[in-house]
Amino acid sequence: MDARWDSNIDRLTERANRLLAERRVTEALELHERAVALGLDPLANGGERWMAAMLLGDFARAWAVGDLVLRRSTPEDFDRRDRPFHRRHVWNGTPPEGRRVLVRCYHGLGDILHMMRYLPLLAERAGGVVVQAPEAVHALLEALPGVDAVLPLSDELDVPHDVAVELMELPHAFRTTLETIPAAVPYVTVEPARVAAQAARLRRAGRLAVGIAWAAGAWDGGKRSIPAAALERLAAVPGVDWVCLQRGPALAAGCGLPFCDAGPRSDDVLDTAAMIRALDLVVSVDTVVAHLAGALGAPVWTLLRFAADWRWMIGRDDSPWYPTMRLFRQERDGDWTAPLETVVEALERWAALRLAQPDGPTSDVTPPRSAAPPWR
């Protein structure tokens, strides 16, 4: 029987979830919607339908799921302290216009860098904006226009406010569509003196300076990270000076690339931003470095696992969130061979161009969206 006409809700949802994992997203969403039409509580598969809609770029459909959650929620459901930070929903649907808004940053640093673009827009509508966030990003948030104060992230801190919202809920609150994504970059800035200090750590000889981050956090079982052995092919690319942007446990393990950055590597996000500013290109897996480069408006090539996060959508090699970013996707789950080979080919062409024209422009690495990417 064609699964589209199956009347068994359990079979429909099981099939739909398999299709979603395979990134056959349109088919998955069709089956999930059929299950709802047959009587399944729309919140029972709301998360899956939200995910599918976001992957397809149909944000309005995802916000409709979120609106249903809000209608079904009670005051006790918001910002529940018996849940981990990243599993709490905070915003109760109250509009921010003219009100004191408290923004809580409960997700990871990459998520914060991704969504902090909304804070100046929020400040234009609200009667004041206070942000609670991890200390690592305080300096970045304090530099944003319209942010009145940045405070530690704590359940014990009593902050007067009229509306509370989690940072990742702001696209919903703004009813963002693909056409209205606030994509102007850079929205993160770094002092020239700090950039100069990081640039002084580089030992360059007229070659491309390319920063790399090959490992992400382990919450997803390490599926976003690239094994060190898979990076050996990058080391053979001529005309490239590699710069280490990796931090955390993976840095100690190494990746086999010869790095040209001398001296101690800082964990300060502003120092990492300054180093990115000193480079020609960043190559990164889906982690904070990719978001930081995108927020800086720096050229960045992001390597994505097969079942990539909703924000990268499907079937795209660009990102509407980051105009200077290009995406390289796994063709098969867990296999980095194809995306890495595409990166190698693109780097070889660009490095050859640099060697032939050492004083020429480098903007060809991130052409306007209307132009063909250089690796095609």
GUSE-314313 format. One record per residue (C-alpha): x, y negated, z negated; residue number from 0. Coordinates in steps of 0.02 Angstrom, whole numbers, plus 50000, padded with zeros to 5 digits. Layout:
BEGIN
+-------+-------+-------+------+
:     x :     y :     z : resi :
+-------+-------+-------+------+
:     X :     Y :     Z :  NUM :
...
+-------+-------+-------+------+
***
This chain:
BEGIN
+-------+-------+-------+------+
:     x :     y :     z : resi :
+-------+-------+-------+------+
: 50000 : 50000 : 50000 :    0 :
: 50059 : 49823 : 50040 :    1 :
: 50104 : 49749 : 49871 :    2 :
: 50014 : 49588 : 49917 :    3 :
: 49848 : 49680 : 49907 :    4 :
: 49886 : 49787 : 49755 :    5 :
: 49754 : 49759 : 49621 :    6 :
: 49860 : 49824 : 49478 :    7 :
: 49927 : 49674 : 49385 :    8 :
: 50070 : 49767 : 49302 :    9 :
: 50134 : 49835 : 49467 :   10 :
: 50117 : 49664 : 49548 :   11 :
: 50218 : 49575 : 49414 :   12 :
: 50351 : 49712 : 49409 :   13 :
: 50372 : 49700 : 49597 :   14 :
: 50371 : 49510 : 49591 :   15 :
: 50510 : 49508 : 49460 :   16 :
: 50618 : 49625 : 49565 :   17 :
: 50595 : 49513 : 49716 :   18 :
: 50639 : 49359 : 49614 :   19 :
: 50800 : 49442 : 49554 :   20 :
: 50839 : 49481 : 49737 :   21 :
: 50805 : 49298 : 49778 :   22 :
: 50662 : 49343 : 49893 :   23 :
: 50579 : 49197 : 49810 :   24 :
: 50432 : 49158 : 49923 :   25 :
: 50373 : 49339 : 49916 :   26 :
: 50397 : 49344 : 49727 :   27 :
: 50294 : 49188 : 49701 :   28 :
: 50156 : 49253 : 49813 :   29 :
: 50140 : 49411 : 49706 :   30 :
: 50147 : 49314 : 49543 :   31 :
: 50007 : 49201 : 49604 :   32 :
: 49904 : 49352 : 49656 :   33 :
: 49924 : 49425 : 49481 :   34 :
: 49854 : 49262 : 49409 :   35 :
: 49710 : 49266 : 49534 :   36 :
: 49670 : 49442 : 49474 :   37 :
: 49655 : 49384 : 49294 :   38 :
: 49830 : 49378 : 49220 :   39 :
: 49849 : 49238 : 49094 :   40 :
: 49946 : 49105 : 49194 :   41 :
: 50066 : 49082 : 49050 :   42 :
: 50110 : 49268 : 49049 :   43 :
: 50214 : 49243 : 49206 :   44 :
: 50232 : 49054 : 49191 :   45 :
: 50419 : 49060 : 49170 :   46 :
: 50441 : 49164 : 49327 :   47 :
: 50324 : 49053 : 49429 :   48 :
: 50415 : 48898 : 49365 :   49 :
: 50582 : 48973 : 49414 :   50 :
: 50522 : 49023 : 49587 :   51 :
: 50448 : 48852 : 49620 :   52 :
: 50608 : 48763 : 49568 :   53 :
: 50714 : 48878 : 49676 :   54 :
: 50604 : 48833 : 49823 :   55 :
: 50616 : 48648 : 49785 :   56 :
: 50428 : 48640 : 49750 :   57 :
: 50448 : 48540 : 49591 :   58 :
: 50266 : 48487 : 49582 :   59 :
: 50215 : 48670 : 49569 :   60 :
: 50336 : 48694 : 49426 :   61 :
: 50272 : 48539 : 49335 :   62 :
: 50095 : 48611 : 49347 :   63 :
: 50157 : 48761 : 49248 :   64 :
: 50235 : 48643 : 49122 :   65 :
: 50074 : 48545 : 49108 :   66 :
: 49980 : 48704 : 49066 :   67 :
: 50105 : 48742 : 48928 :   68 :
: 50075 : 48568 : 48857 :   69 :
: 49886 : 48590 : 48860 :   70 :
: 49898 : 48757 : 48771 :   71 :
: 50022 : 48698 : 48638 :   72 :
: 49985 : 48640 : 48462 :   73 :
: 50088 : 48512 : 48363 :   74 :
: 50176 : 48655 : 48274 :   75 :
: 50242 : 48723 : 48440 :   76 :
: 50359 : 48577 : 48472 :   77 :
: 50542 : 48574 : 48417 :   78 :
: 50519 : 48728 : 48309 :   79 :
: 50668 : 48749 : 48194 :   80 :
: 50650 : 48938 : 48191 :   81 :
: 50708 : 48941 : 48373 :   82 :
: 50883 : 48914 : 48444 :   83 :
: 50909 : 48739 : 48513 :   84 :
: 50903 : 48793 : 48695 :   85 :
: 50735 : 48882 : 48670 :   86 :
: 50644 : 48734 : 48596 :   87 :
: 50526 : 48624 : 48695 :   88 :
: 50512 : 48449 : 48625 :   89 :
: 50410 : 48334 : 48736 :   90 :
: 50223 : 48341 : 48704 :   91 :
: 50174 : 48246 : 48860 :   92 :
: 50165 : 48072 : 48783 :   93 :
: 50222 : 47942 : 48911 :   94 :
: 50375 : 47841 : 48860 :   95 :
: 50314 : 47670 : 48919 :   96 :
: 50351 : 47540 : 48786 :   97 :
: 50386 : 47672 : 48654 :   98 :
: 50541 : 47715 : 48552 :   99 :
: 50607 : 47874 : 48630 :  100 :
: 50721 : 48000 : 48546 :  101 :
: 50812 : 48111 : 48671 :  102 :
: 50881 : 48274 : 48602 :  103 :
: 51018 : 48362 : 48701 :  104 :
: 50990 : 48544 : 48653 :  105 :
: 51070 : 48626 : 48805 :  106 :
: 51250 : 48648 : 48860 :  107 :
: 51374 : 48515 : 48914 :  108 :
: 51345 : 48552 : 49099 :  109 :
: 51157 : 48526 : 49075 :  110 :
: 51190 : 48362 : 48984 :  111 :
: 51303 : 48299 : 49123 :  112 :
: 51172 : 48351 : 49250 :  113 :
: 51025 : 48263 : 49169 :  114 :
: 51103 : 48111 : 49085 :  115 :
: 51069 : 48020 : 49249 :  116 :
: 50890 : 47998 : 49186 :  117 :
: 50934 : 47898 : 49031 :  118 :
: 50955 : 47727 : 49114 :  119 :
: 50790 : 47757 : 49206 :  120 :
: 50708 : 47804 : 49043 :  121 :
: 50776 : 47646 : 48960 :  122 :
: 50690 : 47541 : 49095 :  123 :
: 50521 : 47612 : 49043 :  124 :
: 50542 : 47641 : 48856 :  125 :
: 50548 : 47522 : 48710 :  126 :
: 50716 : 47592 : 48655 :  127 :
: 50817 : 47750 : 48683 :  128 :
: 50917 : 47845 : 48553 :  129 :
: 51008 : 48005 : 48599 :  130 :
: 51061 : 48151 : 48490 :  131 :
: 51200 : 48252 : 48572 :  132 :
: 51357 : 48354 : 48541 :  133 :
: 51505 : 48245 : 48497 :  134 :
: 51602 : 48300 : 48652 :  135 :
: 51491 : 48193 : 48764 :  136 :
: 51460 : 48043 : 48651 :  137 :
: 51580 : 47930 : 48745 :  138 :
: 51498 : 47970 : 48912 :  139 :
: 51323 : 47939 : 48844 :  140 :
: 51371 : 47778 : 48755 :  141 :
: 51432 : 47706 : 48920 :  142 :
: 51261 : 47724 : 49002 :  143 :
: 51158 : 47565 : 49019 :  144 :
: 51005 : 47558 : 48909 :  145 :
: 51059 : 47686 : 48779 :  146 :
: 51043 : 47601 : 48609 :  147 :
: 51132 : 47731 : 48504 :  148 :
: 51208 : 47904 : 48517 :  149 :
: 51196 : 48010 : 48360 :  150 :
: 51254 : 48183 : 48306 :  151 :
: 51143 : 48331 : 48349 :  152 :
: 51065 : 48385 : 48185 :  153 :
: 50897 : 48443 : 48119 :  154 :
: 50933 : 48351 : 47958 :  155 :
: 50948 : 48178 : 48036 :  156 :
: 50786 : 48077 : 48024 :  157 :
: 50776 : 47960 : 48173 :  158 :
: 50623 : 47845 : 48186 :  159 :
: 50538 : 47868 : 48355 :  160 :
: 50370 : 47870 : 48444 :  161 :
: 50412 : 48000 : 48576 :  162 :
: 50535 : 48143 : 48571 :  163 :
: 50598 : 48233 : 48725 :  164 :
: 50733 : 48359 : 48764 :  165 :
: 50851 : 48295 : 48899 :  166 :
: 50810 : 48438 : 49018 :  167 :
: 50625 : 48393 : 49007 :  168 :
: 50651 : 48221 : 49085 :  169 :
: 50630 : 48280 : 49266 :  170 :
: 50458 : 48343 : 49216 :  171 :
: 50418 : 48182 : 49124 :  172 :
: 50470 : 48082 : 49279 :  173 :
: 50374 : 48199 : 49397 :  174 :
: 50533 : 48217 : 49500 :  175 :
: 50521 : 48281 : 49678 :  176 :
: 50660 : 48324 : 49799 :  177 :
: 50637 : 48151 : 49874 :  178 :
: 50647 : 48058 : 49707 :  179 :
: 50795 : 48146 : 49625 :  180 :
: 50904 : 48006 : 49553 :  181 :
: 51059 : 48056 : 49652 :  182 :
: 51160 : 47894 : 49652 :  183 :
: 51340 : 47932 : 49603 :  184 :
: 51447 : 47900 : 49510 :  185 :
: 51348 : 47886 : 49350 :  186 :
: 51499 : 47936 : 49246 :  187 :
: 51647 : 47817 : 49245 :  188 :
: 51824 : 47828 : 49177 :  189 :
: 51953 : 47693 : 49142 :  190 :
: 52088 : 47669 : 49275 :  191 :
: 52225 : 47679 : 49143 :  192 :
: 52165 : 47851 : 49091 :  193 :
: 52163 : 47906 : 49273 :  194 :
: 52340 : 47842 : 49296 :  195 :
: 52398 : 47938 : 49142 :  196 :
: 52327 : 48100 : 49210 :  197 :
: 52395 : 48067 : 49385 :  198 :
: 52568 : 48048 : 49309 :  199 :
: 52558 : 48231 : 49255 :  200 :
: 52550 : 48290 : 49435 :  201 :
: 52704 : 48347 : 49531 :  202 :
: 52651 : 48315 : 49710 :  203 :
: 52740 : 48316 : 49877 :  204 :
: 52613 : 48247 : 50000 :  205 :
: 52503 : 48401 : 49983 :  206 :
: 52322 : 48418 : 49934 :  207 :
: 52293 : 48411 : 49748 :  208 :
: 52150 : 48531 : 49710 :  209 :
: 52083 : 48562 : 49536 :  210 :
: 52008 : 48730 : 49492 :  211 :
: 51896 : 48801 : 49357 :  212 :
: 51866 : 48987 : 49380 :  213 :
: 51772 : 49039 : 49223 :  214 :
: 51606 : 48986 : 49147 :  215 :
: 51530 : 49027 : 48978 :  216 :
: 51493 : 49208 : 48940 :  217 :
: 51308 : 49190 : 48897 :  218 :
: 51259 : 49270 : 49063 :  219 :
: 51382 : 49413 : 49047 :  220 :
: 51517 : 49319 : 49141 :  221 :
: 51426 : 49331 : 49308 :  222 :
: 51467 : 49151 : 49354 :  223 :
: 51653 : 49178 : 49325 :  224 :
: 51780 : 49236 : 49453 :  225 :
: 51901 : 49374 : 49401 :  226 :
: 52082 : 49317 : 49405 :  227 :
: 52128 : 49451 : 49533 :  228 :
: 52002 : 49381 : 49656 :  229 :
: 52092 : 49214 : 49656 :  230 :
: 52255 : 49282 : 49724 :  231 :
: 52203 : 49237 : 49901 :  232 :
: 52195 : 49053 : 49852 :  233 :
: 52377 : 49053 : 49799 :  234 :
: 52428 : 49091 : 49978 :  235 :
: 52346 : 48936 : 50053 :  236 :
: 52488 : 48823 : 50116 :  237 :
: 52491 : 48638 : 50081 :  238 :
: 52393 : 48644 : 49917 :  239 :
: 52451 : 48595 : 49743 :  240 :
: 52337 : 48678 : 49617 :  241 :
: 52285 : 48588 : 49458 :  242 :
: 52210 : 48679 : 49310 :  243 :
: 52041 : 48613 : 49252 :  244 :
: 51998 : 48772 : 49157 :  245 :
: 51976 : 48765 : 48969 :  246 :
: 51927 : 48892 : 48837 :  247 :
: 51975 : 49076 : 48821 :  248 :
: 51996 : 49102 : 49008 :  249 :
: 52139 : 48976 : 49010 :  250 :
: 52244 : 49086 : 48897 :  251 :
: 52214 : 49234 : 49011 :  252 :
: 52272 : 49135 : 49163 :  253 :
: 52226 : 49160 : 49345 :  254 :
: 52392 : 49183 : 49436 :  255 :
: 52390 : 49017 : 49527 :  256 :
: 52545 : 48905 : 49522 :  257 :
: 52490 : 48744 : 49438 :  258 :
: 52572 : 48575 : 49469 :  259 :
: 52506 : 48483 : 49316 :  260 :
: 52637 : 48461 : 49181 :  261 :
: 52618 : 48433 : 48995 :  262 :
: 52479 : 48475 : 48873 :  263 :
: 52301 : 48494 : 48938 :  264 :
: 52172 : 48395 : 48841 :  265 :
: 52001 : 48462 : 48792 :  266 :
: 51931 : 48284 : 48796 :  267 :
: 51798 : 48273 : 48931 :  268 :
: 51859 : 48098 : 48976 :  269 :
: 52034 : 48163 : 49009 :  270 :
: 51961 : 48299 : 49120 :  271 :
: 51859 : 48164 : 49210 :  272 :
: 52017 : 48061 : 49233 :  273 :
: 52111 : 48208 : 49307 :  274 :
: 51967 : 48243 : 49426 :  275 :
: 51979 : 48061 : 49483 :  276 :
: 52164 : 48088 : 49521 :  277 :
: 52131 : 48239 : 49634 :  278 :
: 52080 : 48263 : 49815 :  279 :
: 51956 : 48401 : 49778 :  280 :
: 51883 : 48510 : 49640 :  281 :
: 51843 : 48694 : 49665 :  282 :
: 51738 : 48761 : 49523 :  283 :
: 51616 : 48895 : 49472 :  284 :
: 51447 : 48844 : 49402 :  285 :
: 51509 : 48764 : 49242 :  286 :
: 51535 : 48594 : 49161 :  287 :
: 51681 : 48549 : 49277 :  288 :
: 51569 : 48559 : 49431 :  289 :
: 51439 : 48446 : 49349 :  290 :
: 51572 : 48323 : 49291 :  291 :
: 51648 : 48310 : 49465 :  292 :
: 51475 : 48287 : 49541 :  293 :
: 51430 : 48153 : 49414 :  294 :
: 51593 : 48062 : 49455 :  295 :
: 51551 : 48066 : 49640 :  296 :
: 51710 : 48166 : 49672 :  297 :
: 51726 : 48297 : 49810 :  298 :
: 51679 : 48465 : 49732 :  299 :
: 51654 : 48638 : 49804 :  300 :
: 51548 : 48745 : 49687 :  301 :
: 51553 : 48935 : 49694 :  302 :
: 51387 : 49015 : 49648 :  303 :
: 51338 : 49189 : 49597 :  304 :
: 51207 : 49277 : 49702 :  305 :
: 51063 : 49244 : 49581 :  306 :
: 51113 : 49064 : 49553 :  307 :
: 51024 : 48948 : 49433 :  308 :
: 50864 : 48858 : 49486 :  309 :
: 50952 : 48690 : 49505 :  310 :
: 51050 : 48753 : 49656 :  311 :
: 50891 : 48816 : 49741 :  312 :
: 50909 : 48941 : 49884 :  313 :
: 50970 : 48935 : 50062 :  314 :
: 51069 : 48774 : 50041 :  315 :
: 51253 : 48733 : 50052 :  316 :
: 51224 : 48558 : 49985 :  317 :
: 51145 : 48492 : 49825 :  318 :
: 51015 : 48354 : 49819 :  319 :
: 51075 : 48321 : 49642 :  320 :
: 51256 : 48288 : 49692 :  321 :
: 51291 : 48206 : 49862 :  322 :
: 51478 : 48249 : 49857 :  323 :
: 51453 : 48433 : 49817 :  324 :
: 51454 : 48583 : 49933 :  325 :
: 51396 : 48756 : 49883 :  326 :
: 51477 : 48924 : 49922 :  327 :
: 51365 : 49070 : 49878 :  328 :
: 51392 : 49254 : 49849 :  329 :
: 51311 : 49360 : 49984 :  330 :
: 51302 : 49511 : 49868 :  331 :
: 51284 : 49512 : 49680 :  332 :
: 51455 : 49515 : 49598 :  333 :
: 51556 : 49503 : 49760 :  334 :
: 51660 : 49344 : 49772 :  335 :
: 51749 : 49397 : 49933 :  336 :
: 51644 : 49302 : 50059 :  337 :
: 51629 : 49134 : 49969 :  338 :
: 51814 : 49134 : 49923 :  339 :
: 51864 : 49172 : 50101 :  340 :
: 51758 : 49027 : 50163 :  341 :
: 51843 : 48914 : 50036 :  342 :
: 52013 : 48975 : 50095 :  343 :
: 51973 : 48942 : 50277 :  344 :
: 51909 : 48767 : 50238 :  345 :
: 52062 : 48727 : 50131 :  346 :
: 52181 : 48790 : 50265 :  347 :
: 52102 : 48676 : 50395 :  348 :
: 52102 : 48525 : 50281 :  349 :
: 52279 : 48555 : 50219 :  350 :
: 52340 : 48570 : 50398 :  351 :
: 52256 : 48404 : 50438 :  352 :
: 52339 : 48324 : 50287 :  353 :
: 52510 : 48388 : 50339 :  354 :
: 52484 : 48323 : 50515 :  355 :
: 52418 : 48155 : 50455 :  356 :
: 52490 : 48128 : 50280 :  357 :
: 52429 : 47948 : 50272 :  358 :
: 52260 : 47980 : 50352 :  359 :
: 52090 : 47970 : 50268 :  360 :
: 52028 : 48116 : 50163 :  361 :
: 51843 : 48075 : 50164 :  362 :
: 51812 : 48214 : 50290 :  363 :
: 51804 : 48337 : 50145 :  364 :
: 51636 : 48266 : 50090 :  365 :
: 51547 : 48200 : 50243 :  366 :
: 51378 : 48115 : 50232 :  367 :
: 51231 : 48234 : 50218 :  368 :
: 51191 : 48206 : 50402 :  369 :
: 51363 : 48267 : 50454 :  370 :
: 51416 : 48448 : 50472 :  371 :
: 51523 : 48514 : 50329 :  372 :
: 51706 : 48531 : 50380 :  373 :
: 51709 : 48720 : 50358 :  374 :
: 51579 : 48755 : 50493 :  375 :
+-------+-------+-------+------+
***
